[in-house]
Amino acid sequence: MIEFKITTSVINDDGQDLFEARVAEFPHLIDYHEDEQEAIALLTESIECVRQDCAERNNPFPIPIGN
């Protein structure tokens, strides 16, 4: 599996602190959760969905930035 660098930050959404997970290669993918590891897991699942969609459509899948 390709490893992407996932970054997290804390945001405040209407008085609730949430972890926001992002990855540079897919700026449109952002996941949120109260637990940092869960936010990362959700984003990892989203990346995998994109990978599967690219494979089904015979589209290229991005490589991690810096590789």
Number of C-alpha atoms within 10 A of each C-alpha: 4 8 8 19 11 13 12 19 12 15 13 10 8 6 7 9 15 19 21 21 24 23 21 13 15 14 8 9 15 16 21 21 17 13 13 17 13 15 21 23 15 17 21 20 13 16 17 14 12 16 16 14 13 14 12 9 8 9 11 9 12 13 11 14 10 5 5
